[in-house]
């Protein structure tokens, strides 16, 4: 990387370090050592394909070319008798079977937008329908977490995502990009970094470099037996999140995203566009969970999408923007091995949102509120999800205890 290219990207690096972090200003009461991994599936993933309602007689009727059969060639994997799992997600089935993976249908936002941009913004800000929110719900959450690690909150993507804004967070395209180059003091990437950033951020930058040095010294790159990550960007990001967790650098919140879910045309069923996307997603997440080994007890993964897709396939053998979606949750502290669909009635038009979409019966803030409280130990969600009642009686009940 030459100096000019680096200086052009310096603003990205500054954003990646958040708003002048104060790493020691943390609230009491957060559970030590646990990590929340948040994955945003950008583009509106089709929950009725990821976890198809095999018990619904109307399911193959409304999706004549893209449904997954209950048996035979291209069949969905059996889960609980009512729902199945897309065969491209076979790598996740062992974790469902051992109780460390669950699926939650009909989760979403009370805001009715069908705009990807607005729905993602509302999800990441944690304030559905409110466009003036400047920070993200995880950025606000990080402020309540104990620990002074400069890698307490990390986004494995090129720039700081909306969801972490306002918190003490670092964004990096990859660990390799963030490693210090050169052998002389102040040389290479580290030297250019010091020259490029404003004085107010230099101290925080040095802390981040110190943490990377610790990571290099521990060298946690070896994989657990059976963990084989796909070679694409999403697999690499999850591999590096696992490295950070295994290196004990104080990581509490990790964020990444994965796109390619907007399947308006030629969606496919067991094979095709969506199946290819799911293969990469499932293999990467399955490798990540396997790679964590015993540390899986200290990690919780929440994968969300901004909204679901239409129940009926369209004229292009795809699906359009819908409402209620699907969340996948994984981790050692989970009451998994279940598909939750609270309030599910049927796929008949009279039971659908506006006669076309899976309805929303679980507010995404209730799912995330349970994760932040039960897993990370946050005690007060009023600032995390302002204006939301945060009633534990509305939580999905996914965590043990």
Secondary structure, 3 states (H helix, E strand, C coil): CCHHHHHHCHHHHHHHCCCCCCCCCCCCCCCCCCEEEEEEECCCCCHHHHCCCCCCHHHHHHCCCCCCCCCCCCCCEECCCCCEECHHHHHHHHHHHCCCEEEEEEEECCCCCCCHHHHHHHHHHCCCCCCCCCCCHHHHHHCCCCCCCCCCEEEECCCCCHHHCCCCCEEECCHHHHCCCCCCCCCHHHHHHHHHCCHHHHHHHHHHHHHHHHHHHHCCCCCCCCCCCCCCHHHHHHHHHHHHHHCCCCCCEEEEEECCCCCCCCCCCCCCHHHHHHHHHHHHHHHHHHHHHHHHHHEEEEEEECCCEECCCCCCCCCCECCCEEEEEEECCECCCEEECCCCCCCCHHHCECCCECCCCEEHHHHHHHHHHHHCCCCCCCCCCCCCCCCHHHCCCCECC
